[in-house]
Amino acid sequence: MPMFLFLNGWLAPQNYVSKKTIFKLAYPYIFFQIAYQLFVTYVVNEGSEKFSVQFGTPFWLLWYLLTLLFYYLLNPVIATESAKCAGIFLGGAILLAMAAGFDNSIGYYMSLSRSFAFLPYFMFGYYMGHGVLRDNDGIWGIRKSKFKIMMNFVLAIILCVVVYKHSGALYGSVSYQAGGFLWYIRLEMLIAAFVWIKIFMMLTPNRKIFGRPDTFSIYIMHGFIILYLRKHNPFLYSLPVNFLIASLICIIAIMVFGNKYVSRMIRFLFRGEWVIKIWDMVVTKRNV
């Protein structure tokens, strides 16, 4: 998740966030908040539970849309061309992420806990992507092989220590008390994540990989597959066979939802592009 949010920050608009961008996040959030609950009620639970829907607490994976919406709305506030200011803002985001864990009232509601916990990664990507912070400044510019090996080793050790007993902390969805871990676990995770992001950048030879691939369709649709598989579990065999089945399901899902034709259709229908086109036509006719 830190890497995803870093890349979202890298690709985020620099200052002004258009109404269309906000709509393309808000529309699918509302639509799929209803769609997923319908799927769970009538497909997974076969109507055994009463259908209900609310929009304050995101359904499972939809937290990402709400969190990203908050971050985009924050863009005009964090926008700066000063590396010094960017460093101060980023430091403030880290302190905010740490402080949020002490508040037990911050949790799943409105995806607040995750929005605070993951904010530093988005801001780091935002400042790097817009050239405010550069990767040739200080320690970030070192690209020697020995350094890469050392950083990988340090990262591996940190991750092993953190994840071994505190894997629940990786979700960033609850307070320290509710998650059963101490504040320094989140700090260690922040350090590990920043190190991994830098290693990723050092090992990426061509920054054009940070273009705008459309992964929305895979992200928004794969949840239905997982929910269905939880009900009709196909993993009833040995570990190697189960791994093969899981790999095939992943490949098929990517091929189905990741191809450009299905992706365009899903984006048009479920990101509200059809609404935007109708609105543009209406506005154009009025202006004429």
ChimeraX attribute file (.defattr): number of C-alpha atoms within 10 A of each C-alpha:
attribute: neighborCount
match mode: 1-to-1
recipient: residues
	/A:1	13
	/A:2	22
	/A:3	17
	/A:4	13
	/A:5	23
	/A:6	25
	/A:7	22
	/A:8	22
	/A:9	27
	/A:10	23
	/A:11	18
	/A:12	22
	/A:13	18
	/A:14	18
	/A:15	15
	/A:16	12
	/A:17	15
	/A:18	11
	/A:19	8
	/A:20	12
	/A:21	13
	/A:22	15
	/A:23	17
	/A:24	18
	/A:25	20
	/A:26	17
	/A:27	17
	/A:28	21
	/A:29	24
	/A:30	16
	/A:31	13
	/A:32	18
	/A:33	21
	/A:34	17
	/A:35	15
	/A:36	19
	/A:37	17
	/A:38	18
	/A:39	18
	/A:40	17
	/A:41	17
	/A:42	14
	/A:43	15
	/A:44	18
	/A:45	13
	/A:46	10
	/A:47	13
	/A:48	10
	/A:49	10
	/A:50	10
	/A:51	13
	/A:52	9
	/A:53	14
	/A:54	11
	/A:55	12
	/A:56	11
	/A:57	17
	/A:58	21
	/A:59	18
	/A:60	11
	/A:61	13
	/A:62	20
	/A:63	22
	/A:64	19
	/A:65	20
	/A:66	22
	/A:67	22
	/A:68	21
	/A:69	19
	/A:70	18
	/A:71	22
	/A:72	23
	/A:73	15
	/A:74	14
	/A:75	19
	/A:76	14
	/A:77	11
	/A:78	18
	/A:79	20
	/A:80	17
	/A:81	13
	/A:82	13
	/A:83	15
	/A:84	12
	/A:85	14
	/A:86	21
	/A:87	16
	/A:88	12
	/A:89	19
	/A:90	20
	/A:91	13
	/A:92	13
	/A:93	21
	/A:94	20
	/A:95	15
	/A:96	15
	/A:97	23
	/A:98	20
	/A:99	14
	/A:100	22
	/A:101	27
	/A:102	16
	/A:103	14
	/A:104	14
	/A:105	13
	/A:106	18
	/A:107	20
	/A:108	19
	/A:109	15
	/A:110	17
	/A:111	24
	/A:112	21
	/A:113	24
	/A:114	24
	/A:115	25
	/A:116	23
	/A:117	27
	/A:118	22
	/A:119	23
	/A:120	26
	/A:121	26
	/A:122	27
	/A:123	28
	/A:124	24
	/A:125	24
	/A:126	27
	/A:127	26
	/A:128	20
	/A:129	21
	/A:130	18
	/A:131	14
	/A:132	19
	/A:133	20
	/A:134	14
	/A:135	15
	/A:136	10
	/A:137	9
	/A:138	8
	/A:139	8
	/A:140	15
	/A:141	12
	/A:142	14
	/A:143	13
	/A:144	9
	/A:145	10
	/A:146	10
	/A:147	12
	/A:148	16
	/A:149	12
	/A:150	11
	/A:151	17
	/A:152	16
	/A:153	12
	/A:154	15
	/A:155	20
	/A:156	14
	/A:157	12
	/A:158	17
	/A:159	17
	/A:160	13
	/A:161	15
	/A:162	20
	/A:163	14
	/A:164	10
	/A:165	10
	/A:166	16
	/A:167	14
	/A:168	15
	/A:169	20
	/A:170	17
	/A:171	13
	/A:172	23
	/A:173	24
	/A:174	25
	/A:175	24
	/A:176	21
	/A:177	13
	/A:178	13
	/A:179	18
	/A:180	11
	/A:181	17
	/A:182	15
	/A:183	15
	/A:184	12
	/A:185	18
	/A:186	21
	/A:187	15
	/A:188	14
	/A:189	20
	/A:190	20
	/A:191	15
	/A:192	21
	/A:193	19
	/A:194	18
	/A:195	17
	/A:196	19
	/A:197	19
	/A:198	17
	/A:199	19
	/A:200	12
	/A:201	14
	/A:202	19
	/A:203	10
	/A:204	12
	/A:205	9
	/A:206	9
	/A:207	9
	/A:208	8
	/A:209	9
	/A:210	13
	/A:211	10
	/A:212	10
	/A:213	8
	/A:214	14
	/A:215	14
	/A:216	16
	/A:217	22
	/A:218	19
	/A:219	15
	/A:220	18
	/A:221	15
	/A:222	15
	/A:223	15
	/A:224	15
	/A:225	12
	/A:226	13
	/A:227	16
	/A:228	14
	/A:229	13
	/A:230	12
	/A:231	11
	/A:232	10
	/A:233	10
	/A:234	11
	/A:235	15
	/A:236	8
	/A:237	10
	/A:238	8
	/A:239	10
	/A:240	9
	/A:241	12
	/A:242	14
	/A:243	13
	/A:244	12
	/A:245	15
	/A:246	14
	/A:247	12
	/A:248	12
	/A:249	14
	/A:250	14
	/A:251	12
	/A:252	12
	/A:253	16
	/A:254	16
	/A:255	13
	/A:256	15
	/A:257	22
	/A:258	20
	/A:259	15
	/A:260	13
	/A:261	11
	/A:262	15
	/A:263	18
	/A:264	18
	/A:265	14
	/A:266	19
	/A:267	19
	/A:268	15
	/A:269	13
	/A:270	20
	/A:271	23
	/A:272	19
	/A:273	19
	/A:274	13
	/A:275	15
	/A:276	15
	/A:277	12
	/A:278	11
	/A:279	12
	/A:280	12
	/A:281	12
	/A:282	11
	/A:283	11
	/A:284	10
	/A:285	9
	/A:286	8
	/A:287	7
	/A:288	5
